[in-house]
Amino acid sequence: MPETVLETSGLTMRFGGVTACDAVDFSLNARELRCLIGPNGAGKSTFFKCVTGLLTPSDGHVYMRGEDVTGWQPHQITGLGVGIKTQTPNVMDALSVFENIWLAARRFYSVSDANARTEDVIDRLALGPIARTHLGQLALGERHRVELGLVSVADPWLVLLDEPAAGMSAQDVERMTEIIEDLLTRAAVVIVEHDMQFIRSIARDVTVLHQGAVLVEDHVDAVMSNQTVRNVYLGKKV
């Protein structure tokens, strides 16, 4: 049986009288890719924040490799070997690409190992030409690649990405797709994304959220042709 690396059980998040995440059951196996989609207000970001420790759920549980991590802080979750990329970049504009990635590696490794791992990530993500450039001088697509470098330098077994393709060009999206395919050789990946073109290029199985609950979970081709999903995106009643 494949190892379950991420699971939620009845995951619920309420804000006053609003239920943003409604009893979501979710399961992800080792080296599996799952894309999480849905219209604005579907509960995607709330689900992501509950899983990554940015929010403590009102009810339900989050398990990672069988361990209950409900209510853990983000730094505790990353300490398990989980890579997290949020919508808000966790980078330092005044430092170079190399320095940003090296500092992420140094949290887990000795100086010599951090050097080696940083060089490896820079090579794999084709960041060599900009390795000594400050983050504040980079284009958006380059910054996204650096952020994935920060996530992957510690060799995580689970990677959680919130809108990794936001605002990127078609060329940048193509490169991002290649990077994620490489990540999947070592880690399970969850992607929360609005860009349907990117979803079509990368997705296998897709979970659709609507009004905080799971609406459909299926292969990307079946989801894209599902009339209920189309109605949700068009704002029609379901």
Phi and psi in degrees as GROMACS dihedral restraints (atoms count N, CA, C in turn):
[ dihedral_restraints ]
;  ai    aj    ak    al  type     phi  dphi    fc
    3     4     5     6     1   -66.7    20    10
    4     5     6     7     1   149.0    20    10
    6     7     8     9     1   -75.3    20    10
    7     8     9    10     1   131.9    20    10
    9    10    11    12     1   -85.7    20    10
   10    11    12    13     1   117.4    20    10
   12    13    14    15     1   -99.7    20    10
   13    14    15    16     1   -22.6    20    10
   15    16    17    18     1  -141.8    20    10
   16    17    18    19     1   132.1    20    10
   18    19    20    21     1  -147.2    20    10
   19    20    21    22     1   138.5    20    10
   21    22    23    24     1  -120.4    20    10
   22    23    24    25     1   144.5    20    10
   24    25    26    27     1  -128.6    20    10
   25    26    27    28     1   112.9    20    10
   27    28    29    30     1    58.8    20    10
   28    29    30    31     1    31.6    20    10
   30    31    32    33     1   -64.4    20    10
   31    32    33    34     1   120.2    20    10
   33    34    35    36     1  -134.1    20    10
   34    35    36    37     1   137.1    20    10
   36    37    38    39     1  -134.6    20    10
   37    38    39    40     1   119.7    20    10
   39    40    41    42     1  -112.6    20    10
   40    41    42    43     1   140.8    20    10
   42    43    44    45     1  -120.0    20    10
   43    44    45    46     1    96.4    20    10
   45    46    47    48     1    64.4    20    10
   46    47    48    49     1  -123.0    20    10
   48    49    50    51     1   -91.0    20    10
   49    50    51    52     1     3.9    20    10
   51    52    53    54     1  -102.5    20    10
   52    53    54    55     1   127.3    20    10
   54    55    56    57     1   -98.9    20    10
   55    56    57    58     1   103.7    20    10
   57    58    59    60     1   -84.3    20    10
   58    59    60    61     1   -25.6    20    10
   60    61    62    63     1  -135.8    20    10
   61    62    63    64     1   120.6    20    10
   63    64    65    66     1  -119.9    20    10
   64    65    66    67     1    92.9    20    10
   66    67    68    69     1    52.0    20    10
   67    68    69    70     1    52.7    20    10
   69    70    71    72     1   -83.2    20    10
   70    71    72    73     1   123.7    20    10
   72    73    74    75     1  -103.3    20    10
   73    74    75    76     1   126.7    20    10
   75    76    77    78     1  -145.1    20    10
   76    77    78    79     1   142.7    20    10
   78    79    80    81     1  -144.5    20    10
   79    80    81    82     1   137.7    20    10
   81    82    83    84     1  -136.5    20    10
   82    83    84    85     1   132.3    20    10
   84    85    86    87     1   -94.0    20    10
   85    86    87    88     1   166.3    20    10
   87    88    89    90     1   -57.1    20    10
   88    89    90    91     1   134.8    20    10
   90    91    92    93     1    59.3    20    10
   91    92    93    94     1    24.7    20    10
   93    94    95    96     1   -95.9    20    10
   94    95    96    97     1   144.8    20    10
   96    97    98    99     1  -106.3    20    10
   97    98    99   100     1   129.5    20    10
   99   100   101   102     1  -132.2    20    10
  100   101   102   103     1   128.2    20    10
  102   103   104   105     1  -100.9    20    10
  103   104   105   106     1   135.7    20    10
  105   106   107   108     1  -112.2    20    10
  106   107   108   109     1   116.3    20    10
  108   109   110   111     1  -127.4    20    10
  109   110   111   112     1   173.5    20    10
  111   112   113   114     1   156.1    20    10
  112   113   114   115     1   159.2    20    10
  114   115   116   117     1   -68.3    20    10
  115   116   117   118     1   170.9    20    10
  117   118   119   120     1   -55.6    20    10
  118   119   120   121     1   135.7    20    10
  120   121   122   123     1    83.1    20    10
  121   122   123   124     1     8.5    20    10
  123   124   125   126     1   -75.4    20    10
  124   125   126   127     1   -18.9    20    10
  126   127   128   129     1   108.0    20    10
  127   128   129   130     1     6.5    20    10
  129   130   131   132     1   -61.0    20    10
  130   131   132   133     1   -51.5    20    10
  132   133   134   135     1   -65.5    20    10
  133   134   135   136     1   -37.2    20    10
  135   136   137   138     1   -64.9    20    10
  136   137   138   139     1   -43.7    20    10
  138   139   140   141     1   -58.3    20    10
  139   140   141   142     1   -47.4    20    10
  141   142   143   144     1   -59.1    20    10
  142   143   144   145     1   -44.2    20    10
  144   145   146   147     1   -67.2    20    10
  145   146   147   148     1   -34.4    20    10
  147   148   149   150     1   -68.5    20    10
  148   149   150   151     1   -39.3    20    10
  150   151   152   153     1   -69.7    20    10
  151   152   153   154     1   -36.8    20    10
  153   154   155   156     1   -90.7    20    10
  154   155   156   157     1    -0.1    20    10
  156   157   158   159     1    89.5    20    10
  157   158   159   160     1     4.0    20    10
  159   160   161   162     1   -75.1    20    10
  160   161   162   163     1   -23.1    20    10
  162   163   164   165     1  -132.1    20    10
  163   164   165   166     1   146.9    20    10
  165   166   167   168     1   -97.5    20    10
  166   167   168   169     1   119.3    20    10
  168   169   170   171     1   -63.6    20    10
  169   170   171   172     1   152.5    20    10
  171   172   173   174     1   -70.3    20    10
  172   173   174   175     1   -37.8    20    10
  174   175   176   177     1  -147.4    20    10
  175   176   177   178     1   166.0    20    10
  177   178   179   180     1    87.8    20    10
  178   179   180   181     1  -177.9    20    10
  180   181   182   183     1  -139.1    20    10
  181   182   183   184     1   154.0    20    10
  183   184   185   186     1  -120.1    20    10
  184   185   186   187     1   128.2    20    10
  186   187   188   189     1  -121.0    20    10
  187   188   189   190     1   136.7    20    10
  189   190   191   192     1  -125.3    20    10
  190   191   192   193     1   116.5    20    10
  192   193   194   195     1    51.6    20    10
  193   194   195   196     1    40.1    20    10
  195   196   197   198     1    84.7    20    10
  196   197   198   199     1    -7.1    20    10
  198   199   200   201     1   -94.1    20    10
  199   200   201   202     1   132.8    20    10
  201   202   203   204     1   -75.3    20    10
  202   203   204   205     1   111.5    20    10
  204   205   206   207     1  -112.2    20    10
  205   206   207   208     1    18.1    20    10
  207   208   209   210     1   -57.3    20    10
  208   209   210   211     1   126.2    20    10
  210   211   212   213     1    82.6    20    10
  211   212   213   214     1    -0.2    20    10
  213   214   215   216     1   -66.1    20    10
  214   215   216   217     1   153.7    20    10
  216   217   218   219     1   -79.2    20    10
  217   218   219   220     1   155.4    20    10
  219   220   221   222     1   -54.5    20    10
  220   221   222   223     1   -39.6    20    10
  222   223   224   225     1   -68.0    20    10
  223   224   225   226     1   -27.8    20    10
  225   226   227   228     1   -71.3    20    10
  226   227   228   229     1   -38.0    20    10
  228   229   230   231     1   -69.4    20    10
  229   230   231   232     1   -44.2    20    10
  231   232   233   234     1   -63.0    20    10
  232   233   234   235     1   -30.2    20    10
  234   235   236   237     1   -64.9    20    10
  235   236   237   238     1   -18.1    20    10
  237   238   239   240     1   -78.1    20    10
  238   239   240   241     1   -13.6    20    10
  240   241   242   243     1   106.0    20    10
  241   242   243   244     1    30.2    20    10
  243   244   245   246     1  -108.8    20    10
  244   245   246   247     1   129.5    20    10
  246   247   248   249     1   -96.0    20    10
  247   248   249   250     1   131.4    20    10
  249   250   251   252     1  -126.9    20    10
  250   251   252   253     1   127.1    20    10
  252   253   254   255     1  -119.7    20    10
  253   254   255   256     1   113.8    20    10
  255   256   257   258     1   -93.7    20    10
  256   257   258   259     1   175.3    20    10
  258   259   260   261     1   -67.9    20    10
  259   260   261   262     1   -28.5    20    10
  261   262   263   264     1   -90.8    20    10
  262   263   264   265     1   114.0    20    10
  264   265   266   267     1   -60.7    20    10
  265   266   267   268     1   134.5    20    10
  267   268   269   270     1  -102.9    20    10
  268   269   270   271     1    62.8    20    10
  270   271   272   273     1  -129.4    20    10
  271   272   273   274     1   164.2    20    10
  273   274   275   276     1  -115.0    20    10
  274   275   276   277     1   109.1    20    10
  276   277   278   279     1   -62.7    20    10
  277   278   279   280     1   -27.1    20    10
  279   280   281   282     1   -82.9    20    10
  280   281   282   283     1    -5.5    20    10
  282   283   284   285     1  -106.7    20    10
  283   284   285   286     1   160.2    20    10
  285   286   287   288     1   -76.8    20    10
  286   287   288   289     1   170.2    20    10
  288   289   290   291     1   -57.7    20    10
  289   290   291   292     1   -48.7    20    10
  291   292   293   294     1   -58.4    20    10
  292   293   294   295     1   -46.2    20    10
  294   295   296   297     1   -64.6    20    10
  295   296   297   298     1   -40.1    20    10
  297   298   299   300     1   -61.7    20    10
  298   299   300   301     1   -47.8    20    10
  300   301   302   303     1   -69.4    20    10
  301   302   303   304     1   -38.7    20    10
  303   304   305   306     1   -62.3    20    10
  304   305   306   307     1   -41.7    20    10
  306   307   308   309     1   -63.3    20    10
  307   308   309   310     1   -37.2    20    10
  309   310   311   312     1   -64.7    20    10
  310   311   312   313     1   -40.2    20    10
  312   313   314   315     1   -69.4    20    10
  313   314   315   316     1   -35.5    20    10
  315   316   317   318     1   -66.1    20    10
  316   317   318   319     1   -20.8    20    10
  318   319   320   321     1   -61.8    20    10
  319   320   321   322     1   -26.4    20    10
  321   322   323   324     1  -116.8    20    10
  322   323   324   325     1   -19.4    20    10
  324   325   326   327     1  -131.1    20    10
  325   326   327   328     1   164.5    20    10
  327   328   329   330     1   -66.8    20    10
  328   329   330   331     1   170.9    20    10
  330   331   332   333     1   -59.0    20    10
  331   332   333   334     1   -47.3    20    10
  333   334   335   336     1   -66.0    20    10
  334   335   336   337     1   -41.6    20    10
  336   337   338   339     1   -68.0    20    10
  337   338   339   340     1   -37.2    20    10
  339   340   341   342     1   -62.9    20    10
  340   341   342   343     1   -40.7    20    10
  342   343   344   345     1   -59.3    20    10
  343   344   345   346     1   -48.1    20    10
  345   346   347   348     1   -64.9    20    10
  346   347   348   349     1   -43.6    20    10
  348   349   350   351     1   -68.3    20    10
  349   350   351   352     1   -36.4    20    10
  351   352   353   354     1   -64.4    20    10
  352   353   354   355     1   -44.6    20    10
  354   355   356   357     1   -62.2    20    10
  355   356   357   358     1   -39.1    20    10
  357   358   359   360     1   -64.4    20    10
  358   359   360   361     1   -45.1    20    10
  360   361   362   363     1   -65.5    20    10
  361   362   363   364     1   -41.8    20    10
  363   364   365   366     1   -60.9    20    10
  364   365   366   367     1   -38.1    20    10
  366   367   368   369     1   -69.2    20    10
  367   368   369   370     1   -46.5    20    10
  369   370   371   372     1   -65.3    20    10
  370   371   372   373     1   -33.6    20    10
  372   373   374   375     1   -95.8    20    10
  373   374   375   376     1     9.8    20    10
  375   376   377   378     1    54.9    20    10
  376   377   378   379     1    44.1    20    10
  378   379   380   381     1   -99.7    20    10
  379   380   381   382     1     3.5    20    10
  381   382   383   384     1   -51.9    20    10
  382   383   384   385     1   -47.2    20    10
  384   385   386   387     1   -64.0    20    10
  385   386   387   388     1   -19.5    20    10
  387   388   389   390     1  -118.6    20    10
  388   389   390   391     1    14.8    20    10
  390   391   392   393     1   -59.9    20    10
  391   392   393   394     1   -31.3    20    10
  393   394   395   396     1  -101.3    20    10
  394   395   396   397     1     8.4    20    10
  396   397   398   399     1   -86.7    20    10
  397   398   399   400     1   140.4    20    10
  399   400   401   402     1   -68.6    20    10
  400   401   402   403     1   144.8    20    10
  402   403   404   405     1   -57.7    20    10
  403   404   405   406     1   -35.5    20    10
  405   406   407   408     1   -63.6    20    10
  406   407   408   409     1   -13.6    20    10
  408   409   410   411     1   -99.5    20    10
  409   410   411   412     1     0.5    20    10
  411   412   413   414     1   -90.2    20    10
  412   413   414   415     1   153.8    20    10
  414   415   416   417     1   -75.1    20    10
  415   416   417   418     1   164.1    20    10
  417   418   419   420     1   -58.8    20    10
  418   419   420   421     1   -45.9    20    10
  420   421   422   423     1   -61.7    20    10
  421   422   423   424     1   -37.8    20    10
  423   424   425   426     1   -66.5    20    10
  424   425   426   427     1   -40.3    20    10
  426   427   428   429     1   -62.6    20    10
  427   428   429   430     1   -41.3    20    10
  429   430   431   432     1   -60.8    20    10
  430   431   432   433     1   -40.0    20    10
  432   433   434   435     1   -65.4    20    10
  433   434   435   436     1   -38.5    20    10
  435   436   437   438     1   -64.2    20    10
  436   437   438   439     1   -41.5    20    10
  438   439   440   441     1   -61.1    20    10
  439   440   441   442     1   -38.5    20    10
  441   442   443   444     1   -68.1    20    10
  442   443   444   445     1   -30.4    20    10
  444   445   446   447     1   -62.8    20    10
  445   446   447   448     1   -42.5    20    10
  447   448   449   450     1   -61.5    20    10
  448   449   450   451     1   -38.6    20    10
  450   451   452   453     1   -70.9    20    10
  451   452   453   454     1   -40.6    20    10
  453   454   455   456     1   -91.5    20    10
  454   455   456   457     1   -11.9    20    10
  456   457   458   459     1   -65.5    20    10
  457   458   459   460     1   -25.4    20    10
  459   460   461   462     1   -91.0    20    10
  460   461   462   463     1    10.7    20    10
  462   463   464   465     1    54.9    20    10
  463   464   465   466     1    58.9    20    10
  465   466   467   468     1   -70.2    20    10
  466   467   468   469     1   155.5    20    10
  468   469   470   471     1   -96.7    20    10
  469   470   471   472     1   -10.1    20    10
  471   472   473   474     1  -141.9    20    10
  472   473   474   475     1   131.8    20    10
  474   475   476   477     1  -125.2    20    10
  475   476   477   478     1   128.6    20    10
  477   478   479   480     1  -117.2    20    10
  478   479   480   481     1   117.2    20    10
  480   481   482   483     1  -120.7    20    10
  481   482   483   484     1   124.4    20    10
  483   484   485   486     1  -104.6    20    10
  484   485   486   487     1   108.1    20    10
  486   487   488   489     1    51.4    20    10
  487   488   489   490     1    60.7    20    10
  489   490   491   492     1   -68.8    20    10
  490   491   492   493     1   -19.9    20    10
  492   493   494   495     1  -101.3    20    10
  493   494   495   496     1     7.7    20    10
  495   496   497   498     1   -59.3    20    10
  496   497   498   499     1   124.7    20    10
  498   499   500   501     1    75.2    20    10
  499   500   501   502     1    10.9    20    10
  501   502   503   504     1   -92.9    20    10
  502   503   504   505     1   157.6    20    10
  504   505   506   507     1   -76.0    20    10
  505   506   507   508     1   168.2    20    10
  507   508   509   510     1   -60.5    20    10
  508   509   510   511     1   -37.8    20    10
  510   511   512   513     1   -66.8    20    10
  511   512   513   514     1   -41.5    20    10
  513   514   515   516     1   -64.2    20    10
  514   515   516   517     1   -39.8    20    10
  516   517   518   519     1   -63.4    20    10
  517   518   519   520     1   -40.5    20    10
  519   520   521   522     1   -61.7    20    10
  520   521   522   523     1   -42.7    20    10
  522   523   524   525     1   -67.4    20    10
  523   524   525   526     1   -39.4    20    10
  525   526   527   528     1   -60.7    20    10
  526   527   528   529     1   -39.9    20    10
  528   529   530   531     1   -59.6    20    10
  529   530   531   532     1   -43.4    20    10
  531   532   533   534     1   -63.5    20    10
  532   533   534   535     1   -39.8    20    10
  534   535   536   537     1   -64.9    20    10
  535   536   537   538     1   -42.4    20    10
  537   538   539   540     1   -67.7    20    10
  538   539   540   541     1   -38.2    20    10
  540   541   542   543     1   -60.2    20    10
  541   542   543   544     1   -37.7    20    10
  543   544   545   546     1   -67.0    20    10
  544   545   546   547     1   -42.0    20    10
  546   547   548   549     1   -57.9    20    10
  547   548   549   550     1   -36.3    20    10
  549   550   551   552     1   -68.4    20    10
  550   551   552   553     1   -13.3    20    10
  552   553   554   555     1   -73.8    20    10
  553   554   555   556     1   -13.8    20    10
  555   556   557   558     1  -128.2    20    10
  556   557   558   559     1   -19.2    20    10
  558   559   560   561     1  -143.6    20    10
  559   560   561   562     1   156.7    20    10
  561   562   563   564     1   -81.6    20    10
  562   563   564   565     1   147.7    20    10
  564   565   566   567     1  -134.3    20    10
  565   566   567   568     1   132.5    20    10
  567   568   569   570     1  -115.1    20    10
  568   569   570   571     1   129.3    20    10
  570   571   572   573     1  -121.2    20    10
  571   572   573   574     1   122.8    20    10
  573   574   575   576     1   -98.8    20    10
  574   575   576   577     1   122.4    20    10
  576   577   578   579     1  -151.8    20    10
  577   578   579   580     1   147.0    20    10
  579   580   581   582     1   -98.6    20    10
  580   581   582   583     1   -28.1    20    10
  582   583   584   585     1   -72.9    20    10
  583   584   585   586     1   104.0    20    10
  585   586   587   588     1   -70.2    20    10
  586   587   588   589     1   -28.5    20    10
  588   589   590   591     1   -64.5    20    10
  589   590   591   592     1   -42.8    20    10
  591   592   593   594     1   -64.4    20    10
  592   593   594   595     1   -42.4    20    10
  594   595   596   597     1   -58.0    20    10
  595   596   597   598     1   -45.4    20    10
  597   598   599   600     1   -61.4    20    10
  598   599   600   601     1   -34.2    20    10
  600   601   602   603     1   -77.8    20    10
  601   602   603   604     1   -25.5    20    10
  603   604   605   606     1  -116.5    20    10
  604   605   606   607     1   -28.2    20    10
  606   607   608   609     1   -74.5    20    10
  607   608   609   610     1   152.4    20    10
  609   610   611   612     1  -117.7    20    10
  610   611   612   613     1   -76.8    20    10
  612   613   614   615     1   -99.6    20    10
  613   614   615   616     1   142.6    20    10
  615   616   617   618     1  -127.7    20    10
  616   617   618   619     1   137.4    20    10
  618   619   620   621     1  -108.9    20    10
  619   620   621   622     1   124.9    20    10
  621   622   623   624     1  -104.4    20    10
  622   623   624   625     1   124.5    20    10
  624   625   626   627     1  -100.8    20    10
  625   626   627   628     1   145.1    20    10
  627   628   629   630     1  -148.8    20    10
  628   629   630   631     1   124.5    20    10
  630   631   632   633     1    53.3    20    10
  631   632   633   634     1    39.6    20    10
  633   634   635   636     1    83.7    20    10
  634   635   636   637     1    -5.6    20    10
  636   637   638   639     1  -119.4    20    10
  637   638   639   640     1   161.3    20    10
  639   640   641   642     1   -73.5    20    10
  640   641   642   643     1   121.5    20    10
  642   643   644   645     1   -91.6    20    10
  643   644   645   646     1   -50.4    20    10
  645   646   647   648     1  -145.5    20    10
  646   647   648   649     1   145.8    20    10
  648   649   650   651     1  -140.2    20    10
  649   650   651   652     1   115.2    20    10
  651   652   653   654     1  -165.5    20    10
  652   653   654   655     1   178.7    20    10
  654   655   656   657     1   -62.7    20    10
  655   656   657   658     1   149.1    20    10
  657   658   659   660     1   -56.5    20    10
  658   659   660   661     1   -38.3    20    10
  660   661   662   663     1   -64.7    20    10
  661   662   663   664     1   -41.6    20    10
  663   664   665   666     1   -67.0    20    10
  664   665   666   667     1   -38.7    20    10
  666   667   668   669     1   -65.8    20    10
  667   668   669   670     1   -43.9    20    10
  669   670   671   672     1   -66.4    20    10
  670   671   672   673     1   -25.1    20    10
  672   673   674   675     1   -98.6    20    10
  673   674   675   676     1     1.4    20    10
  675   676   677   678     1   -75.8    20    10
  676   677   678   679     1   123.0    20    10
  678   679   680   681     1   -66.7    20    10
  679   680   681   682     1   -33.5    20    10
  681   682   683   684     1   -63.3    20    10
  682   683   684   685     1   -42.2    20    10
  684   685   686   687     1   -64.3    20    10
  685   686   687   688     1   -42.5    20    10
  687   688   689   690     1   -59.1    20    10
  688   689   690   691     1   -43.3    20    10
  690   691   692   693     1   -62.5    20    10
  691   692   693   694     1   -39.8    20    10
  693   694   695   696     1   -62.0    20    10
  694   695   696   697     1   -44.4    20    10
  696   697   698   699     1   -70.5    20    10
  697   698   699   700     1   -26.2    20    10
  699   700   701   702     1   -88.8    20    10
  700   701   702   703     1    -3.5    20    10
  702   703   704   705     1    81.7    20    10
  703   704   705   706     1    18.0    20    10
  705   706   707   708     1   -87.5    20    10
  706   707   708   709     1   156.8    20    10
  708   709   710   711     1   -69.3    20    10
  709   710   711   712     1   145.4    20    10
